[in-house]
Amino acid sequence: MKEASKSILITGGAGFVGSSLAINIKKKYPFYSIVALDNLKRRGSELNIPRLGDHGIKFIHGDIRNKEDFEQVGKIDLIIEASAEPSVLAGIENSPDYLLNTNLVGTINCLNFAVKHKSDFIFLSTSRIYPIEQIERSNFVEDETRFSLSSEQSITGLSSHGIAENFPLEGFRSLYGASKLCSELLIAEYSHFYKLNTVVNRCGVLTGPWQMGKVDQGVVVLWMARHFWKGELSYIGYEGKGKQVRDVLHVDDLFRLIDIQMHNIGTYSGQVYNVGGGVDVSLSLLELTALCEKITCNRITIKKVQKTREADIRIYITNNKKIESVSGWKPQINTEQILMEIHDWLKGNEHQLKTILA
């Protein structure tokens, strides 16, 4: 018996995460109606419009900051809020207006649209809601190629498995992180008072093909691209050793989780989950370099900048135990597979991507 059709709005739908989720959902559920709403601000997002069209996904050129743009969408059963100004440096070196209007006012507009249609609501938040000073207090050891979390930790919600949802929230975190945390708080209010089914996923570093990587967001793709086209890079901060660590999650692994959540929304409603690669799918910049060299057979110049930037952190690992325990979901795609896919994508679309990523 065929499952009932769903109508889904994905904001930021021409962006890396939004377009990937839209296409994956449409491939698995071709009878679903999917609308991708995007303002096309990020360079390269326009390349996803033909991809969306090829899969029968409706694209609307609109902006979540403008509530009137939602009038084009129609009745919706589920909103996946994947739009954001995602740079941790946004608002620090320039005006915070676009950041706050997109990440906070935009989310309010999405929530009001959800209330209007009694839609379910899945919000893609960020690990950056956790305060920088608290993370930097983590006990760590310095290994040959990376910093690693010690087994002995004194901070609640922190262990060698990474940061859990009960990690302290007191302190500064970047304007980007603050805007997403404010959105989380509003989502909890809307969930309670308007009886919405809502889920918040605090995502770590997301990556994969079709991400237009930059220094401040999308570093895994940027790293591979610079190796592929023989550019230059820098190890910035922490004495320029390149040992700072992040866990990474392939966007297809994120889709597998969203698929579970949106089809069992009652199980996950009202909850917040940390979602990332975890210890098993993590790497330092040094390790990222080694994999890029192995895959491309290219060695490039990497400068060492000792001074640590504002809003940087030494190590972030997602503790996925909460979401794993309730759903059984775990990341399946390892770091080498991720980088091989990115390399093959660059090679297959070299002419299109060179001016953006090289």
C-alpha positions as CSV (number, residue, x, y, z in Angstrom):
1,M,0.0,0.0,0.0
2,K,1.5,3.3,-1.1
3,E,2.1,5.8,1.7
4,A,0.1,9.0,1.7
5,S,1.8,11.9,-0.1
6,K,3.4,14.7,1.8
7,S,4.0,18.3,0.8
8,I,7.3,19.6,2.1
9,L,8.9,23.1,2.1
10,I,12.7,23.2,2.4
11,T,14.0,26.6,3.1
12,G,17.5,27.3,1.8
13,G,16.4,24.8,-0.7
14,A,19.0,25.7,-3.4
15,G,21.8,25.6,-0.8
16,F,24.1,22.7,-0.2
17,V,22.1,21.0,2.6
18,G,18.7,22.1,1.4
19,S,19.1,20.9,-2.2
20,S,20.7,17.6,-1.1
21,L,17.8,16.8,1.3
22,A,15.3,17.8,-1.4
23,I,16.8,15.5,-4.0
24,N,17.3,12.6,-1.6
25,I,13.7,12.8,-0.4
26,K,12.3,13.1,-3.9
27,K,14.4,10.1,-5.1
28,K,13.0,7.9,-2.2
29,Y,9.5,9.3,-2.3
30,P,8.8,10.4,-5.9
31,F,5.1,11.0,-5.1
32,Y,6.0,13.7,-2.5
33,S,5.5,17.3,-3.5
34,I,8.6,19.3,-2.6
35,V,9.2,23.1,-2.7
36,A,12.7,24.6,-2.4
37,L,12.7,28.2,-1.4
38,D,16.0,30.1,-1.6
39,N,17.2,33.7,-2.1
40,L,20.3,32.5,-4.1
41,K,22.6,34.8,-2.1
42,R,25.5,32.3,-1.8
43,R,27.5,32.0,-5.0
44,G,27.1,28.6,-6.6
45,S,23.6,28.0,-5.3
46,E,22.3,28.8,-8.7
47,L,23.9,25.7,-10.0
48,N,21.4,23.6,-8.0
49,I,18.3,25.0,-9.7
50,P,18.6,22.7,-12.8
51,R,19.3,19.8,-10.5
52,L,16.2,20.5,-8.5
53,G,14.1,20.8,-11.7
54,D,15.5,17.5,-13.1
55,H,14.1,15.8,-10.0
56,G,10.7,17.4,-10.3
57,I,11.2,19.8,-7.3
58,K,9.6,23.2,-7.5
59,F,12.0,26.1,-7.0
60,I,10.8,29.4,-5.6
61,H,13.1,32.4,-5.6
62,G,12.2,33.9,-2.3
63,D,13.6,35.0,1.0
64,I,12.6,33.8,4.5
65,R,13.1,37.4,5.7
66,N,10.1,38.4,3.7
67,K,6.9,36.8,5.0
68,E,5.1,37.7,1.8
69,D,7.4,35.3,-0.1
70,F,5.7,32.4,1.6
71,E,2.4,33.2,-0.2
72,Q,3.8,31.4,-3.3
73,V,4.3,28.1,-1.4
74,G,0.8,26.8,-0.8
75,K,-0.3,24.2,1.8
76,I,2.6,22.4,3.4
77,D,2.7,19.3,5.7
78,L,6.3,19.7,6.8
79,I,8.9,22.5,6.9
80,I,12.6,21.6,6.9
81,E,14.3,24.9,8.0
82,A,17.7,24.6,6.4
83,S,18.3,28.3,5.5
84,A,21.0,30.2,7.3
85,E,23.8,32.7,7.2
86,P,26.3,30.0,8.4
87,S,29.6,31.8,8.9
88,V,30.9,32.0,12.4
89,L,32.7,35.2,11.4
90,A,29.5,36.9,10.2
91,G,28.7,40.0,12.1
92,I,32.1,40.1,13.8
93,E,33.9,41.8,11.0
94,N,30.9,43.4,9.4
95,S,27.2,44.4,10.1
96,P,25.2,41.7,11.8
97,D,21.9,42.8,10.1
98,Y,21.7,40.1,7.4
99,L,22.8,37.4,9.9
100,L,20.1,38.3,12.5
101,N,17.4,39.0,10.0
102,T,17.9,35.6,8.2
103,N,18.7,33.3,11.2
104,L,16.2,34.8,13.7
105,V,13.5,36.8,11.9
106,G,13.5,34.3,9.1
107,T,12.9,31.5,11.5
108,I,10.0,33.4,13.1
109,N,8.5,33.8,9.6
110,C,8.9,30.0,9.0
111,L,7.3,29.2,12.4
112,N,4.3,31.5,11.7
113,F,3.9,29.8,8.3
114,A,4.0,26.4,10.1
115,V,1.3,27.6,12.5
116,K,-0.9,28.7,9.6
117,H,-0.8,25.3,8.0
118,K,-0.3,23.2,11.2
119,S,2.9,21.9,9.6
120,D,5.5,19.7,11.3
121,F,8.8,21.6,11.7
122,I,12.4,20.2,11.6
123,F,15.0,22.8,12.3
124,L,18.7,22.5,11.4
125,S,20.6,24.2,14.2
126,T,24.3,24.1,14.8
127,S,26.9,22.8,17.2
128,R,28.0,26.5,17.4
129,I,25.3,27.1,20.0
130,Y,27.7,25.8,22.6
131,P,29.9,28.5,24.1
132,I,33.5,28.9,22.9
133,E,35.1,29.5,26.4
134,Q,33.4,26.4,27.8
135,I,34.6,24.2,24.8
136,E,38.1,25.7,25.1
137,R,38.2,24.5,28.8
138,S,38.1,20.9,27.6
139,N,40.9,18.6,28.8
140,F,42.8,17.4,25.8
141,V,46.0,15.6,24.8
142,E,48.2,16.5,21.8
143,D,48.9,13.5,19.6
144,E,51.1,13.3,16.5
145,T,48.5,14.5,14.1
146,R,45.6,15.9,16.2
147,F,44.3,17.1,19.5
148,S,42.1,14.5,21.3
149,L,39.6,14.8,24.1
150,S,40.9,13.3,27.4
151,S,38.9,10.6,29.2
152,E,38.9,12.8,32.3
153,Q,36.6,15.8,32.0
154,S,35.2,18.2,34.7
155,I,32.5,19.8,32.6
156,T,28.9,18.5,32.5
157,G,28.0,16.9,29.2
158,L,31.6,16.5,28.1
159,S,33.5,13.2,27.7
160,S,35.9,11.5,25.4
161,H,32.8,10.8,23.2
162,G,32.4,14.5,22.7
163,I,29.8,17.2,23.6
164,A,26.3,16.1,24.7
165,E,23.1,18.1,24.8
166,N,23.5,19.0,28.5
167,F,26.8,20.8,27.9
168,P,26.6,24.2,29.7
169,L,25.2,27.1,27.6
170,E,26.5,30.0,29.6
171,G,28.9,32.3,27.7
172,F,29.5,33.7,24.2
173,R,29.4,31.6,21.1
174,S,29.6,33.8,18.0
175,L,26.7,35.9,16.6
176,Y,25.9,33.0,14.3
177,G,25.6,30.5,17.2
178,A,23.6,33.0,19.3
179,S,21.1,33.6,16.5
180,K,20.5,29.8,16.1
181,L,20.2,29.4,19.9
182,C,17.6,32.1,20.0
183,S,15.7,30.3,17.3
184,E,15.8,27.1,19.3
185,L,14.2,28.9,22.2
186,L,11.4,30.3,20.1
187,I,10.8,26.9,18.5
188,A,10.3,25.4,22.0
189,E,7.7,28.2,22.7
190,Y,5.9,27.6,19.4
191,S,5.9,23.9,20.0
192,H,4.2,24.2,23.4
193,F,1.8,27.1,22.8
194,Y,0.8,26.4,19.2
195,K,0.9,22.6,19.5
196,L,3.4,22.1,16.7
197,N,5.5,19.0,16.2
198,T,9.1,20.4,16.2
199,V,12.5,18.8,16.1
200,V,15.9,20.5,16.5
201,N,19.0,19.0,15.2
202,R,22.3,20.6,16.3
203,C,24.5,19.7,13.4
204,G,28.3,19.6,13.4
205,V,30.3,20.1,10.2
206,L,28.2,18.9,7.2
207,T,29.9,18.2,3.9
208,G,29.7,16.4,0.6
209,P,29.5,17.1,-3.1
210,W,27.8,20.3,-4.2
211,Q,29.0,22.3,-1.2
212,M,30.5,25.6,-2.2
213,G,33.2,25.7,0.5
214,K,34.8,28.8,2.0
215,V,37.3,29.4,4.7
216,D,34.7,30.1,7.3
217,Q,32.1,27.5,6.2
218,G,32.6,24.4,4.2
219,V,36.3,23.9,4.9
220,V,36.3,20.2,3.9
221,V,35.3,20.9,0.3
222,L,37.6,24.0,0.2
223,W,40.6,21.9,1.4
224,M,40.0,19.3,-1.4
225,A,39.4,22.0,-4.0
226,R,42.7,23.8,-3.2
227,H,44.5,20.5,-3.5
228,F,42.7,19.6,-6.7
229,W,43.6,22.9,-8.4
230,K,47.0,23.3,-6.6
231,G,46.2,26.4,-4.7
232,E,47.3,27.6,-1.3
233,L,46.0,27.1,2.3
234,S,46.9,28.0,5.8
235,Y,46.8,26.3,9.2
236,I,45.4,29.2,11.2
237,G,45.7,29.3,15.0
238,Y,46.9,26.9,17.7
239,E,50.5,27.6,16.7
240,G,49.8,26.8,13.1
241,K,50.2,23.1,13.6
242,G,47.0,22.0,11.9
243,K,46.0,19.7,14.8
244,Q,42.6,21.3,15.5
245,V,39.8,18.7,15.1
246,R,36.2,18.5,13.9
247,D,33.9,15.6,13.3
248,V,32.2,15.7,9.9
249,L,28.9,14.3,8.6
250,H,28.1,13.5,5.0
251,V,24.8,15.1,4.0
252,D,23.5,11.7,2.9
253,D,23.9,10.5,6.5
254,L,21.9,13.6,7.6
255,F,19.2,12.7,5.1
256,R,18.9,9.2,6.6
257,L,18.1,10.8,10.0
258,I,15.7,13.4,8.6
259,D,13.9,10.5,6.9
260,I,13.5,8.7,10.2
261,Q,12.3,11.9,12.0
262,M,9.8,13.2,9.5
263,H,8.1,9.8,9.3
264,N,7.9,9.3,13.1
265,I,7.6,13.0,14.2
266,G,5.7,12.2,17.4
267,T,8.6,10.2,18.7
268,Y,11.1,13.1,18.3
269,S,8.8,16.2,18.8
270,G,9.9,18.7,21.4
271,Q,13.4,17.3,21.5
272,V,16.9,18.6,20.7
273,Y,19.5,16.3,19.3
274,N,23.3,16.6,18.6
275,V,24.0,15.3,15.2
276,G,27.4,14.8,13.7
277,G,30.1,12.4,12.7
278,G,31.3,11.6,16.2
279,V,34.8,10.4,17.1
280,D,34.8,7.8,14.3
281,V,34.2,10.3,11.6
282,S,36.5,13.1,12.6
283,L,39.8,14.5,11.4
284,S,42.3,17.3,12.0
285,L,43.5,19.7,9.4
286,L,46.7,17.7,9.2
287,E,44.8,14.5,8.6
288,L,42.6,16.2,6.1
289,T,45.7,17.4,4.2
290,A,47.1,13.8,4.2
291,L,43.9,12.4,2.7
292,C,43.7,15.2,0.1
293,E,47.3,14.5,-0.9
294,K,46.6,10.8,-1.2
295,I,43.5,11.2,-3.3
296,T,44.7,14.0,-5.6
297,C,48.4,13.1,-5.7
298,N,49.1,16.8,-5.3
299,R,51.1,18.6,-2.6
300,I,50.5,22.3,-2.0
301,T,51.8,25.1,0.0
302,I,50.2,25.4,3.5
303,K,51.2,28.4,5.5
304,K,51.4,28.4,9.3
305,V,49.6,31.2,11.1
306,Q,50.2,31.0,14.8
307,K,47.5,33.5,16.0
308,T,44.1,31.9,16.7
309,R,41.1,33.7,15.2
310,E,38.1,35.1,17.0
311,A,35.5,32.4,17.4
312,D,37.8,29.5,16.7
313,I,37.9,26.3,18.8
314,R,40.6,23.7,19.3
315,I,38.4,20.6,19.1
316,Y,34.7,19.8,18.6
317,I,33.3,16.2,18.6
318,T,29.6,15.5,18.6
319,N,28.3,13.0,21.1
320,N,25.5,11.3,19.2
321,K,24.4,9.0,22.0
322,K,21.0,10.6,22.5
323,I,19.8,10.3,18.9
324,E,21.4,6.9,18.5
325,S,19.6,5.5,21.5
326,V,16.1,6.6,20.4
327,S,16.5,6.0,16.6
328,G,19.3,3.6,16.0
329,W,20.8,6.1,13.5
330,K,24.6,6.2,13.2
331,P,26.8,7.8,10.5
332,Q,27.8,5.3,7.9
333,I,30.1,7.3,5.5
334,N,33.7,7.6,6.7
335,T,36.1,10.5,6.0
336,E,38.0,8.9,3.1
337,Q,34.7,8.0,1.4
338,I,33.5,11.6,1.9
339,L,36.7,13.1,0.4
340,M,36.7,10.6,-2.6
341,E,33.1,11.7,-3.4
342,I,34.1,15.4,-3.2
343,H,37.1,14.8,-5.5
344,D,35.0,12.9,-8.0
345,W,32.4,15.7,-8.0
346,L,35.1,18.3,-8.6
347,K,36.6,16.3,-11.4
348,G,33.3,15.7,-13.1
349,N,32.3,19.4,-12.9
350,E,35.7,21.1,-13.2
351,H,34.7,23.8,-15.7
352,Q,31.6,24.8,-13.7
353,L,33.3,24.9,-10.3
354,K,36.8,26.2,-10.9
355,T,35.9,29.9,-10.8
356,I,33.9,29.3,-7.5
357,L,36.2,27.0,-5.6
358,A,39.7,27.3,-7.1
